Amino acid sequence: MPRPQRRRRICFEPEVCRFAPEGGAEGRAVVLSLDEFEVIRLVDAQGCTHEQCAAQMEISRTTVTEICERARRKIADCLVNGRELVIEGGNYRVCDGSAACCCGPCRFRKSTMEHEEDGNMRIAVTYDNGEIFQHFGHTEQFKLYEVQDGKVVRSQVIDTLGSGHGALAGFLRLHEVTALICGGIGGGARMALEQAGIKLYGGVQGSADAAVQAFIDGKLEYDPDVMCSHHDHGEGHTCGDHGCGNHGCH
């Protein structure tokens, strides 16, 4: 008798579960299971390796590869043949956000540090001489804070090495950052951070150290809708000219 298959851990159930092309082919929809969706989200959308995906979903790397190939064939079928895609079912369980390897989106479903079960994370702050630098896309340094059990146990200042705009999200991900505190930030950079699983706390000013402590205490005041302020563009140079909405100019 075959051994029962272990349920795959996913971070959350997608809010949009049905995609139908205009003028698409008639017939039965292609069904993408939620564990297949999760593999695509982690590997293709967030850039995880198969090993990282396997650890997060608590399955083998070989299983990740098999699921990934199967899911991509289904998506290709929809794109090439104009078929409807439905995301449903599968052998899965929803993560509670407490695992050490868990991704950013489900760990930060709660809005502030006081709701984190174990309080272990890495926070980045746009940094300039002790203060929060106010233009994300132009920041030359981040200060990283290692937080364990609700306390800062280690911090360091790192240079961005010339990275700018959307590339900074990847830079932060390489340093395993799960939350960013900053001043102004553009729409493209916000999207890149979201795709990297990094929770954004923007519109914050003042001391970097004080902001992180306020975050830990659940008292950080931030603007969830903060956007690029545009105030340092040259004359006649608009965000539409250089795609600020796509790159997060601040």
Secondary structure, DSSP 8 states (H G I E B T S, - for coil): -------EEES---S--EE--TT---S--EEE-HHHHHHHIIIIIS---HHHHHHHHTS-HHHHHHHHHHHHHHHHHHHHHT--EEE---SEEE--S-STT--HHHHTSSSSGGG-SS--EEEEEEEETTEE-SBGGG--EEEEEEEETTEEEEEEEEE-TT--TTHHHHHHHHTT--EEE-SB--HHHHHHHHHTT-EEE-S--SBHHHHHHHHHTT-----TT-----TT--TT--HHHHTHHHH---
